């Protein structure tokens, strides 16, 4: 998965392949963990990332997730 740093607090994740849905989930999980999210919020962030990436893949035929912290 290509992760493009856009600034100190922004990341762009490309979703151009179905396998990148899991990559997006793991990337968001790692970021949430680094930011100190508790396990409940970390899990919720991972679910949101999976849902967004899946929708990009199924309905948008790919795209980008933009993460800002």
BABAKOL-659617 format. One record per residue: x, y, z of N, C-alpha, C in turn; residue in one letter. Coordinates in nm, 4 decimals. Layout:
N
@nxx:X nyy:Y nzz:Z caxx:X cayy:Y cazz:Z cxx:X cyy:Y czz:Z r:A
...
***
This chain:
69
@nxx:0.0846 nyy:-0.1170 nzz:0.0000 caxx:0.0000 cayy:0.0000 cazz:0.0000 cxx:0.0888 cyy:0.1228 czz:0.0000 r:X
@nxx:0.0558 nyy:0.2158 nzz:-0.0832 caxx:0.1289 cayy:0.3414 cazz:-0.0900 cxx:0.0723 cyy:0.4375 czz:0.0144 r:X
@nxx:0.1581 nyy:0.4849 nzz:0.1029 caxx:0.1205 cayy:0.5852 cazz:0.2019 cxx:0.1984 cyy:0.7106 czz:0.1680 r:X
@nxx:0.1280 nyy:0.8175 nzz:0.1348 caxx:0.1916 cayy:0.9420 cazz:0.0944 cxx:0.1801 cyy:1.0421 czz:0.2077 r:X
@nxx:0.2937 nyy:1.0785 nzz:0.2724 caxx:0.2848 cayy:1.1812 cazz:0.3762 cxx:0.2585 cyy:1.3172 czz:0.3124 r:X
@nxx:0.1549 nyy:1.3859 nzz:0.3564 caxx:0.1185 cayy:1.5155 cazz:0.3005 cxx:0.1556 cyy:1.6303 czz:0.3919 r:X
@nxx:0.1952 nyy:1.6019 nzz:0.5091 caxx:0.2293 cayy:1.7026 cazz:0.6082 cxx:0.2528 cyy:1.6310 czz:0.7385 r:X
@nxx:0.2877 nyy:1.7042 nzz:0.8415 caxx:0.3198 cayy:1.6377 cazz:0.9674 cxx:0.2016 cyy:1.5625 czz:1.0286 r:X
@nxx:0.0801 nyy:1.6013 nzz:0.9974 caxx:-0.0375 cayy:1.5401 cazz:1.0596 cxx:-0.1358 cyy:1.4825 czz:0.9585 r:X
@nxx:-0.0912 nyy:1.4594 nzz:0.8345 caxx:-0.1812 cayy:1.4121 cazz:0.7299 cxx:-0.1159 cyy:1.2981 czz:0.6525 r:X
@nxx:-0.1938 nyy:1.1946 nzz:0.6250 caxx:-0.1472 cayy:1.0825 cazz:0.5431 cxx:-0.2548 cyy:1.0487 czz:0.4412 r:X
@nxx:-0.2113 nyy:1.0043 nzz:0.3253 caxx:-0.3026 cayy:0.9622 cazz:0.2197 cxx:-0.2754 cyy:0.8151 czz:0.1895 r:X
@nxx:-0.3789 nyy:0.7324 nzz:0.1971 caxx:-0.3658 cayy:0.5892 cazz:0.1698 cxx:-0.4372 cyy:0.5566 czz:0.0397 r:X
@nxx:-0.3643 nyy:0.5008 nzz:-0.0549 caxx:-0.4251 cayy:0.4600 cazz:-0.1810 cxx:-0.4984 cyy:0.3277 czz:-0.1620 r:X
@nxx:-0.6175 nyy:0.3189 nzz:-0.2183 caxx:-0.6937 cayy:0.1933 cazz:-0.2209 cxx:-0.7234 cyy:0.1659 czz:-0.3678 r:X
@nxx:-0.6348 nyy:0.0895 nzz:-0.4311 caxx:-0.6518 cayy:0.0589 cazz:-0.5731 cxx:-0.6616 cyy:-0.0913 czz:-0.5975 r:X
@nxx:-0.6540 nyy:-0.1688 nzz:-0.4894 caxx:-0.6602 cayy:-0.3138 cazz:-0.4980 cxx:-0.7334 cyy:-0.3654 czz:-0.3744 r:X
@nxx:-0.8075 nyy:-0.4711 nzz:-0.3903 caxx:-0.8862 cayy:-0.5248 cazz:-0.2789 cxx:-0.7986 cyy:-0.5617 czz:-0.1591 r:X
@nxx:-0.6758 nyy:-0.6049 nzz:-0.1846 caxx:-0.5863 cayy:-0.6424 cazz:-0.0742 cxx:-0.5492 cyy:-0.5229 czz:0.0124 r:X
@nxx:-0.5658 nyy:-0.4029 nzz:-0.0385 caxx:-0.5295 cayy:-0.2832 cazz:0.0369 cxx:-0.6333 cyy:-0.2451 czz:0.1419 r:X
@nxx:-0.7472 nyy:-0.3106 nzz:0.1422 caxx:-0.8475 cayy:-0.2859 cazz:0.2460 cxx:-0.7905 cyy:-0.3245 czz:0.3822 r:X
@nxx:-0.7306 nyy:-0.4410 nzz:0.3911 caxx:-0.6663 cayy:-0.4838 cazz:0.5157 cxx:-0.5485 cyy:-0.3957 czz:0.5521 r:X
@nxx:-0.4740 nyy:-0.3520 nzz:0.4503 caxx:-0.3617 cayy:-0.2611 cazz:0.4753 cxx:-0.4108 cyy:-0.1312 czz:0.5379 r:X
@nxx:-0.5226 nyy:-0.0799 nzz:0.4878 caxx:-0.5783 cayy:0.0444 cazz:0.5428 cxx:-0.6167 cyy:0.0246 czz:0.6888 r:X
@nxx:-0.6797 nyy:-0.0874 nzz:0.7182 caxx:-0.7196 cayy:-0.1179 cazz:0.8566 cxx:-0.5974 cyy:-0.1228 czz:0.9477 r:X
@nxx:-0.4930 nyy:-0.1927 nzz:0.9044 caxx:-0.3719 cayy:-0.2040 cazz:0.9864 cxx:-0.3009 cyy:-0.0698 czz:1.0022 r:X
@nxx:-0.2964 nyy:0.0096 nzz:0.8972 caxx:-0.2321 cayy:0.1410 cazz:0.9044 cxx:-0.3054 cyy:0.2315 czz:1.0019 r:X
@nxx:-0.4380 nyy:0.2333 nzz:0.9936 caxx:-0.5174 cayy:0.3149 cazz:1.0856 cxx:-0.5026 cyy:0.2633 czz:1.2283 r:X
@nxx:-0.5001 nyy:0.1324 nzz:1.2456 caxx:-0.4813 cayy:0.0752 cazz:1.3790 cxx:-0.3479 cyy:0.1153 czz:1.4396 r:X
@nxx:-0.2430 nyy:0.1106 nzz:1.3595 caxx:-0.1103 cayy:0.1497 cazz:1.4089 cxx:-0.1070 cyy:0.2974 czz:1.4453 r:X
@nxx:-0.1709 nyy:0.3802 nzz:1.3641 caxx:-0.1759 cayy:0.5235 cazz:1.3932 cxx:-0.2557 cyy:0.5493 czz:1.5207 r:X
@nxx:-0.3700 nyy:0.4832 nzz:1.5341 caxx:-0.4530 cayy:0.5005 cazz:1.6538 cxx:-0.3776 cyy:0.4564 czz:1.7791 r:X
@nxx:-0.3054 nyy:0.3464 nzz:1.7681 caxx:-0.2257 cayy:0.2975 cazz:1.8813 cxx:-0.1183 cyy:0.4009 czz:1.9179 r:X
@nxx:-0.0502 nyy:0.4558 nzz:1.8173 caxx:0.0544 cayy:0.5560 cazz:1.8414 cxx:-0.0022 cyy:0.6822 czz:1.9057 r:X
@nxx:-0.1291 nyy:0.7117 nzz:1.8768 caxx:-0.1940 cayy:0.8301 cazz:1.9338 cxx:-0.2522 cyy:0.8034 czz:2.0724 r:X
@nxx:-0.2423 nyy:0.6784 nzz:2.1192 caxx:-0.2878 cayy:0.6464 cazz:2.2539 cxx:-0.4341 cyy:0.6093 czz:2.2661 r:X
@nxx:-0.4985 nyy:0.5700 nzz:2.1551 caxx:-0.6380 cayy:0.5275 cazz:2.1624 cxx:-0.6489 cyy:0.4051 czz:2.2524 r:X
@nxx:-0.7582 nyy:0.3962 nzz:2.3303 caxx:-0.7815 cayy:0.2736 cazz:2.4065 cxx:-0.8292 cyy:0.1651 czz:2.3093 r:X
@nxx:-0.8364 nyy:0.0409 nzz:2.3569 caxx:-0.8676 cayy:-0.0719 cazz:2.2689 cxx:-1.0041 cyy:-0.0581 czz:2.2015 r:X
@nxx:-1.1017 nyy:-0.0027 nzz:2.2725 caxx:-1.2350 cayy:0.0148 cazz:2.2136 cxx:-1.2303 cyy:0.1125 czz:2.0977 r:X
@nxx:-1.1721 nyy:0.2287 nzz:2.1202 caxx:-1.1642 cayy:0.3305 cazz:2.0143 cxx:-1.0738 cyy:0.2852 czz:1.9002 r:X
@nxx:-0.9672 nyy:0.2137 nzz:1.9332 caxx:-0.8780 cayy:0.1616 cazz:1.8305 cxx:-0.9550 cyy:0.0662 czz:1.7390 r:X
@nxx:-1.0317 nyy:-0.0239 nzz:1.7975 caxx:-1.1128 cayy:-0.1164 cazz:1.7189 cxx:-1.2150 cyy:-0.0447 czz:1.6326 r:X
@nxx:-1.2761 nyy:0.0595 nzz:1.6878 caxx:-1.3736 cayy:0.1371 cazz:1.6113 cxx:-1.3070 cyy:0.2067 czz:1.4931 r:X
@nxx:-1.1882 nyy:0.2615 nzz:1.5149 caxx:-1.1152 cayy:0.3283 cazz:1.4063 cxx:-1.0809 cyy:0.2284 czz:1.2955 r:X
@nxx:-1.0422 nyy:0.1071 nzz:1.3343 caxx:-1.0104 cayy:0.0043 cazz:1.2353 cxx:-1.1340 cyy:-0.0360 czz:1.1545 r:X
@nxx:-1.2482 nyy:-0.0462 nzz:1.2206 caxx:-1.3723 cayy:-0.0801 cazz:1.1496 cxx:-1.4086 cyy:0.0296 czz:1.0502 r:X
@nxx:-1.3981 nyy:0.1543 nzz:1.0924 caxx:-1.4279 cayy:0.2665 cazz:1.0027 cxx:-1.3358 cyy:0.2623 czz:0.8811 r:X
@nxx:-1.2068 nyy:0.2397 nzz:0.9039 caxx:-1.1112 cayy:0.2329 cazz:0.7928 cxx:-1.1476 cyy:0.1205 czz:0.6961 r:X
@nxx:-1.1837 nyy:0.0041 nzz:0.7502 caxx:-1.2225 cayy:-0.1091 cazz:0.6653 cxx:-1.3467 cyy:-0.0772 czz:0.5837 r:X
@nxx:-1.4450 nyy:-0.0177 nzz:0.6474 caxx:-1.5695 cayy:0.0170 cazz:0.5775 cxx:-1.5446 cyy:0.1197 czz:0.4671 r:X
@nxx:-1.4673 nyy:0.2230 nzz:0.4990 caxx:-1.4385 cayy:0.3256 cazz:0.3984 cxx:-1.3592 cyy:0.2680 czz:0.2815 r:X
@nxx:-1.2572 nyy:0.1893 nzz:0.3121 caxx:-1.1754 cayy:0.1299 cazz:0.2062 cxx:-1.2582 cyy:0.0339 czz:0.1209 r:X
@nxx:-1.3452 nyy:-0.0436 nzz:0.1848 caxx:-1.4319 cayy:-0.1354 cazz:0.1106 cxx:-1.5248 cyy:-0.0584 czz:0.0180 r:X
@nxx:-1.5835 nyy:0.0495 nzz:0.0675 caxx:-1.6726 cayy:0.1303 cazz:-0.0159 cxx:-1.5979 cyy:0.1943 czz:-0.1322 r:X
@nxx:-1.4747 nyy:0.2394 nzz:-0.1076 caxx:-1.3938 cayy:0.2932 cazz:-0.2177 cxx:-1.3719 cyy:0.1868 czz:-0.3245 r:X
@nxx:-1.3404 nyy:0.0665 nzz:-0.2801 caxx:-1.3117 cayy:-0.0414 cazz:-0.3742 cxx:-1.4385 cyy:-0.0841 czz:-0.4501 r:X
@nxx:-1.5484 nyy:-0.1044 nzz:-0.3782 caxx:-1.6699 cayy:-0.1558 cazz:-0.4411 cxx:-1.7440 cyy:-0.0523 czz:-0.5247 r:X
@nxx:-1.7537 nyy:0.0688 nzz:-0.4735 caxx:-1.8396 cayy:0.1690 cazz:-0.5371 cxx:-1.7631 cyy:0.2783 czz:-0.6110 r:X
@nxx:-1.6397 nyy:0.3011 nzz:-0.5717 caxx:-1.5609 cayy:0.4058 cazz:-0.6371 cxx:-1.4511 cyy:0.3502 czz:-0.7249 r:X
@nxx:-1.4394 nyy:0.2172 nzz:-0.7282 caxx:-1.3357 cayy:0.1502 cazz:-0.8072 cxx:-1.1965 cyy:0.2012 czz:-0.7720 r:X
@nxx:-1.1764 nyy:0.2259 nzz:-0.6428 caxx:-1.0476 cayy:0.2725 cazz:-0.5922 cxx:-1.0540 cyy:0.4194 czz:-0.5549 r:X
@nxx:-0.9521 nyy:0.4624 nzz:-0.4851 caxx:-0.9450 cayy:0.6016 cazz:-0.4416 cxx:-0.8461 cyy:0.6142 czz:-0.3274 r:X
@nxx:-0.8651 nyy:0.7151 nzz:-0.2463 caxx:-0.7725 cayy:0.7439 cazz:-0.1374 cxx:-0.8471 cyy:0.7678 czz:-0.0069 r:X
@nxx:-0.7859 nyy:0.7212 nzz:0.1026 caxx:-0.8301 cayy:0.7592 cazz:0.2363 cxx:-0.7350 cyy:0.8674 czz:0.2833 r:X
@nxx:-0.7871 nyy:0.9751 nzz:0.3325 caxx:-0.7062 cayy:1.0846 cazz:0.3841 cxx:-0.7174 cyy:1.0837 czz:0.5357 r:X
@nxx:-0.6049 nyy:1.0660 nzz:0.6035 caxx:-0.6014 cayy:1.0605 cazz:0.7499 cxx:-0.5392 cyy:1.1880 czz:0.8027 r:X
@nxx:-0.6108 nyy:1.2552 nzz:0.8900 caxx:-0.5586 cayy:1.3767 cazz:0.9529 cxx:-0.5673 cyy:1.3607 czz:1.1032 r:X
@nxx:-0.4579 nyy:1.3955 nzz:1.1713 caxx:-0.4556 cayy:1.3842 cazz:1.3169 cxx:-0.4286 cyy:1.5186 czz:1.3791 r:X
***
